[in-house]
């Protein structure tokens, strides 16, 4: 009987355990996680804070008791794995309640440790009410603070996915929200023109933007910015990004890559073939270029979990790489991206062309229609689609998914013309915006 030990019990860890059990009814499976909750929907946390989701417990997909009863998987929360002995195939585990440590043996070890919020070193930051939003407990702390202290203002540091989702939800709670972003644009994974549409939406809803800026000093509610502005906020939400939690892997001398993630092969194995890595801390490759890539989002973690489970149980399905397909709601607009952006294509000296397409989401005569901005990059020689961004009021998810599928399938701009996409006035136009982009590329 194979013994499998898993570090981390959220998206990657809980999913890989369930998948392994589906294919192997006899394996002994043990999961360790240092937090108090497991298998929660982290992507829903901003909407719980904003009151859009009223029951925070609805984010909890499972409990240790349910995993034990329904799947015979042993989940031990508030247990931190502190070292790996690769030669003996044992991990050292610290029980955070008792502070007692013990050893657990394994045949296969799966690392799904996630990431740690990045908190810039800022003089005086300890004098401010500062929060991060990484786990269920963080969410509950922010909720409690807002309910009991009834703050009027917040500064969000970082204009990525979490920062923008939190901006919307805090504005909806009636707070004055400012965003401080070190780069010159919000959502800097997008091209400048796509980002400008997101910025316009934020400003239209009263969010103040301080781009190319960062906090140099904090004194309680008073914050000094690098470009000289002085702003005030009842609390700070640090949303700068996530650093992969690789300390355990580094101590065990597992290879760490250029993205600072744990290097994995096409089956998510590390340089020790009995140890796998998945989720936010795992470094994979870009689907298009083959370059090192790390995408700390839910879809990669779930896909990687499936591939690891199949590999452990005897079916070799390779992981083909990451496109980084993602979508974010920003007030009335949806913002989505897939594949390579303009900066990456330019930095790699790739021979590419770009086009933009402005369309209605569906029939203009139908009362419920919105504007869509679509941008596509494609190979100048082969005309294969390399990347896309879509911003609009509705139908954005449909278009980005079609374009992500087109990249995966190796389709060209000319193929986009020929895609037979669903049409009725409430949903699209006779020639969908994706079709129109294909015709425009001619």
N, C-alpha and C positions, 0 to 999 in steps of 0.2 A: 504494500500500500504506500503510495507516494504521499509525502508530507509537504504541504505548500504553506509558506509563511508570507503574509502580505503586510507591507508597511503603508498605512493610509487607508481610511475607510470612507472616502467621499466618492466622487464620480468614478475615478479609475479603479480604486481598490475594491469598493463594494461591487462594482460591475464585473470586474475580472473574477472575483470570488463566485458570483452567481453563475457566470458563464462556465467556469471550470466545473462547478457542481452539475450543471446541465449535461455536460459531456462525460463527466466522470463521477459516478454515484458513490465511489468508495474512497476517494482521496481524502486525507485529513487536511482541513483548511483552517488556518488560524490567522486572524487579522488583528493588528495592533494599531491604535490611533491615540494620539496624545490629547485630543479634544474630548468634550463631553457628549457630543452628538455625532452621528454617522449618517451617511447617505442622504445629505440634505441638498436641496436644489439651490445652490449658491446664486444662480442667475436671477432668482426671484427676490433676492434680499432688498434691492432698492425699492421694489414695489410694495413690500411689506412696510418698510419705513414710511413710504409715501401714503399708505393707507389704501392703495389700490387692491392689495391682497389683505383681507382683514384678519385672517387666522394664520399666524406665523407657523403653527404646528403643521399646516398643510404642506410646508416645504420639506418636512421630514418623511422620507420615503420608506424608511425601515428602522427598526430598533434591534439591538443585539439579541433580545429575547425572540423576536420574530425570525431573525436569521438562524438562530439555533433550532427553533421549533420546526420551521418550514424547510430549511435547507441543510441542517446539521453543519452549520459553519460557526466556529467559535470566534466571536468578536469581543475584544477586550479594549474598552475605552479607557482614557486616562492612563495609558501605558505608552511610554516613549522608548523606541528602539534606539540605543545609544552607541552600539558598535556591532560590527560584523566580523566574524572570524571566518574568512573564506576557506581556509585550510581545513578547519574542523567542521565547517558548515553549521555554525551556530550563531545566533544573534544574542546580544545582551540587552535585556529589557528592564526599564525602570518603571515600577509601579508608582505613579505620581501621588496616590493617596497615602501609601504606606512608606514611600521612599526606599522600599526594598527592591533590590535588583535580582534577576534570575536569568538563566540561559534557556534558550529555546532552539532546538535543532531544526534543520530544514533539509529537504532534498532540492526544492526549488524556492528561490526567494524573489518576490516581486516588489519593487520599490515604486510607490505612488505617493511620495511625500508632499506633493504640491509646492506651494511657494510661500514666501514671506513678504509682506508689504514693505516697500522701500520707503524709509523715512529719512529725508535729507537732514544732515547735521545743521541745525539752525540755532543760533544763540537765543536763549530764553524760551525755547519751545515748551519746556516743562512747565512754564507759568500759564500756558494757554490750555483751554479745553480742546484736546486734539484726539481725533478718532481715526481708525482705519476700518475698512470694511472687507474682511477676508473670510470670516467664518460666522457661524450661527451666533456665537456669543458676542461677536462684534456688533452684529445687527441688533441684538437685544439691548446692548449697552446704549446704542444710538437712540433706539426707540424710547428707552427709559429716560434718557437725558432730555429728549424733546418733550416728552410728556410731563416730566416733573419741573424742568427749568423753563420751559416755554421760551426758547431763544427766538430772537427776531432776525438774526443774520448768520450767515455761514460763508466762509471762504473755502472753496474746493481747490486743492492743489493738484493739477493734472486734468487734462481735457481728453482723456481716452474714454473707453466704453463706460466704465463705472462712474467716472467723473460726470459725464454728460447725462447718464441715467439718473444719477443722484441730483443733479442740478434741476432736472424736470420735476422730480418727486418732492424736493424741498420747496421749490417755487409753488407747487400745488398745495403745500401745507401753509403757504402764506409767508415764507421766509424771504428776505432779501439775500440773493445769492450772487457771489462773485467767483470767477474762476481765474486762477493764476496758473499760467502755462509757460513752461520754459522755452518751448519752441515758438516759431513765428506763426503757427496756425493751430487750430483745434483739430482733433482727429488726424494727427500727423502721419498716419498710415495711408491717408488718402492724398490725391493730387490737390494742388492749391485751389483750382476752380471748384472741385467738389466740396472741399473743406469750407470755402467761402459761403456756400449755401447753408451749411450747418451753422456757421457763425451768424448768418443773417437771422436764422430761426431763433437762436439763443438771445440775440439782442432784441428781437421782436417780443420776447417774453420777459424782458427786464433783467436778464442776466448781464452783469458787468464783466467785461473781459480784460485781462491784463496779460497780453501775449509777450513773448520774448522776455519773460520776467520770472522772478522767484522771490521768496521771502528771505530777507537777509537777517532780520531780527524780529523776535516776538517779545512782547511785554504784556501779558494777559490778553486783553482784547485788541491791543494795538499792534499793528504789523507794519514793518518797514519793507518796501519792495526794492529790488535792485535798481530800477530806473528812477527811484526817488519818490514814488508815491507812498503815502501813508494811508492805510485803510484800517477799518475796524470791523471786527466780527465776534459774535458771541462764542463761536466754536470753529474749529478747522477740521476739514475732512481731508486726510492725506490719501490721494488717489494717483500717485506718481507712477505706480507700476508694481510688478511682483518680481522678486528675485527668487530663482529656483532654489528649493531647499536641497542642497547637494552635500551638506556637511558630512552626513553619514556615508555617502558614496565616496567622498574624497578621502575620509579616514580609512576606508577599505581599499583605497588605491584603484578605484574604478575610474575609467577615462572620463574626463570632463572636456567638453568641446568648446568651440569658439562662441557659441551662444550662451555659455556658462551652464548648459544643461548636461545631463548624463548621456554620453554617446551611446547610441544603440544601432544595431544592424537592422536588416529588413524584417526580422522577426521580433524586434524590440529587445534582443539580448544585449547585455553590456559586454565588455571585454572578458568578463567571467560568464561563461555560457550557461551557468546554472542560476544566474541573476538577471532578471528582466527589469526594465524601467519604463513607466508609462506616465502620461499626464503632464502637468505643468513643468515638471523637472526633467523631462526626457527630451533629448535633442534628436530630431529626425532629419529629413532632407526636404528640400523644396521639390514639389512635383515636377516643375518645369525645368529648373536649372540644375537640380541635384545638389545645390549648396546646402550647408547646414542650416536648419530652421527649427524654431521652437515656437509653438502656437499654444498659449495657455488658455484654451477654450474647451467647452464641454464635448463637442463632436470628436476632436482628435482623441481625447481620453477614452471615450466609449468605443471608438473604432479600434484603438490600440488594445483595449481590454479584450475585445473579441479575438483579435489576431493572436495575442498571447495565450488565451485559453485554448484556442485551436492548436497552436504549436505545442503546448504542453501535453495535450491529449492526442497528439500524433498526426495532425493535419497542417501542412506547411503552406500558409497563405501569406504572401509577402505584403508588407505595408509599402504602398507605392509613393508615399510622400504627401506633403501638405500644400494646399492652396491658400489656407488662411481665410476661407469663406466666413463672413461674419455680417451681422446686422444689428442695428441699434435703433431704438425709438428715441427721438428727440422732439418732445412736444408733438406738433402735428405732422412732423416729417419722419420718414424711415430712411436710414442711412446704411448702405450695404456695400461690401467690397469682396472681391475674390481675385486670386492670382496676383500678378506683379503690378506694382504701381509705376508711375513715370520715373520716380527717382531711382528705383532699383534697376529698371531697364536702362536708364542713362548711365548709371554707375557701372553697369556690366558691359557697356558699349554694345548693346544689342541693337540690331537693325530693325527698328519698329516704326509703325505708323499709329496714329491715334485719330479717333473721331468722336464727336459729341452729337447726341441726338436729343432734341427736346420734343416731347410728345405728351398727349393726354394718356392717362392711365387706362381709360376706356372711352367709349363713344362720347364725343363732345356734346351731343344733343341729349344725352342721358343726364338727369339732374345731379347724380352723384359721381362726379369725375374730378380728378386732380392732375396737376402737372407732374411730369417725370423728367428728370435729367439723367441721361445715360451716357457714360463714357467708356469706350472700349479701346484697348491697346492690342495691336496684332502684329505678327511677324511680316515685315515688308516683303520678304521673298516667298515664304510658304503660305502666307495669309492666315495662318493658324491664330486663333484667339489666345492672347497671353494674359490678359487681365481685364477687369471691368469694375466700374463703380456706378451705383445707382442711388439717386436721392429723389424722394418724392412723397406725396401725401398718401398714396395707396398703390398697391400692386408692385411695390419694390421687391418684396420677397420672391414673388413669382419670377421676375426678370433676372434677379441675381442667381436664382437656382438654375434657371435655364442656361445662363452663361457659365456657371460653374460646371454644369454637366457638359457643355460644349468644350470647355478646356480639357476636362478629363477624357472626353472621347476623341480629342484631337481634331475637332471641327474647325473649318475655315470661315472667314467672313461670308464667303459665297454660300456655305452651308446654312448660315443663319437665315438667308433669304428663303430657303426651302423648308424650314421647320414648320410643320403643320400644327400651329398652336391654337388652343381653344379660344373661340370668339363668341360672345354675345354682348350686347350693349352694356350690361352692368359690369363686364369683366375686362373687355379689351376692345380693340379696333380690328377691322378686317385684316389689315396688315399690322401685326403687333409691333410695338416699339423695337423689339429685338429683330423682327423681320426688316423693319425700316432701316435699322443700323446696317444690316447686311446689304440692302440695296444702295445705301448711301456710300458704302465702301467701294462700290464700283466706280 
